Amino acid sequence: MNEGYKYIEWLEIKTETEIIKNEVLEIIKNVHVPGKILEDKIRVYGYVEVGTSVDYL
């Protein structure tokens, strides 16, 4: 395992259009990762603080 990844709190994927956002979401849903859908980006969490609730995409 690459130790560097355990320190990444989240990754944001900026999407230029709604069509691209929907296509990216379809791919991410196959992986089933914790994340949040924002207006122009998708945030995928690497870790969250203990006691924090997250939704899975």
N, C-alpha and C positions, 0 to 999 in steps of 0.2 A: 504494500500500500504506500502511496506517496503521502508522506506526512504533511506536506503543504496544504492538501485539500481539507484537512480537519479544522483549519482555521478560517475557512470561507463561510461567512454567515449566510450570504445569499448571492445569487446571480440574477441579473436583470437582462431580459431579452427584449430589446426595443423593436417594436413592429411599426412599420410605416403605414400600413393600411389594415382595415378590419379583416380583409380576405387573408392577408398574411398571418395576422394574429390567430385566426381560426385554424389555418393550416398548421401553425406551430403548436397550437393547443391539441390538435388531433395526435400529433407525434408525441407530445409530452404525456398525454393521457395513457398511452400504451406503456409508459415507464412507471406511472403512478407515483409521483413525487410530491412532497409537501410544497405548496406554493400559493400564490395570490395573483389574481388577474386584475391589473390596473388599467387605466384608460388607454395608454399607448405602449404598455410593456407588460411582460409577464415576469413575476419574481419567483424564482425557485430557491427554496431554502436548503442550505447545507446543514445548519443546525439552528435551533431556537433555545432560548433560555428555559430552564426547568419551570414548569407551570404555565408556559405559554401555549395556548391552543392554536393549531394550524389546520387548514383544510388541505386535502389531497386533491391534486388535479388528475 
